[in-house]
Amino acid sequence: MALDFHRLDNNEYLFGLDDHIYTHLEVIFTEYKHQTGIFVDPYGDTELTVDKQKIILKIIDTYINTTDLNVNKEKTIEIMWFRALISYFSDKEIIIKILGD
């Protein structure tokens, strides 16, 4: 696994990203770094507050609206899957701890 996502409050495992999926999400994480200065690193740890999750959702929405999603359908599916998860945790106001390898 490149990244494991856990609840910050109780350390419950939520989901993980393998290297392949991380590569497809790299465009999102790069833009997130540009906007926040925070790098979602496959080798480091970070925290996603609800506000930071909402920033990621906006980045994904912009990506969806400005990109030809038919060029790489696998990448599109993985970005949409990730968006659904982040949206769910954001709506539930769950702070996420991301643990890298």
N, C-alpha and C positions, 0 to 999 in steps of 0.2 A: 504494500500500500504506500502510496505517496503521501497521503494525508488521511488522518482519522478525525472525525468530527464528534465531539462530546458535548453534553450539557455542562456548562460551567458550574452550576449549583450542586450537582450530585455525581458528576463525572460519568454519567450514563452514555454509552456508545450510541451514536445516532446513525452514522453512515460513514463510508470511506470512499476515497478517490484513488484509483490505481494510477500508475504512470500514464497510461493511455488516455484516460479521461482527463487527468490533469493537463496533458498536452493540449487537448481540445478546449479546455477552459483557460488556458494561458492568456489568450487575448483579453478575457474578462479581468483576470488578475493583474495584468499589466496596466490596464486602464485604471483599475482600483488603486494601484500604486501611484499612478500619476495624480489621481485626485486626492489621495489621503496621505501619501508618503509611506504607507504600510504595504509591505510585500508579503503575499501569501506564499510562503516558502515551503517546498516539499521536505526541507531538512530542518525547519525551525518550527517554533510554536507561536501562535498568535490568538487573539480573542476577537470575536465578532459580536459587538453589542447589537442591540436591535437597530440603532441608528446606522451602524456600519452595514448591517444586512440590507437596509433600505437603499443605501448607496449602491451596493452590488446589484440589487434589483433594478435600479434606474440604469445602471451601466448595461445590464443585459437587455433591458427594453430598448435602449438606444441602439445596441448592436442588432437586435432583431429588426428594428425599423430602418436600418441603413445598410443591411447586408443582404445579398442574394442567398437566401437560405437553402436553395436547391443545389448550390455548388458542392456542398459537403453535408449530405443528409445525416450521416452518423454524428458529426460534430454538432449539428443543429439539435438533434435528439438529445444529446448529452447536455447541451446548454439548457434546453428546456426542462429536462429532468432536474438539473441542479437548481434552476430558477424555482421550480415547484417546491423543492425541499426548503430552500431559503425563505420563500414566501410563507410556507407553513410555519416555520420556526419564528419568523418575524411576527406573524399574526398572533402566535401564542406567547410572544414576548420572552422567548427562550434565548439566553445569551449562550453563544457557542464558543467552545475552546477547540482550536484546531491544533493537532499534534502532528508534526512531521516525523519522518524516519530518523 
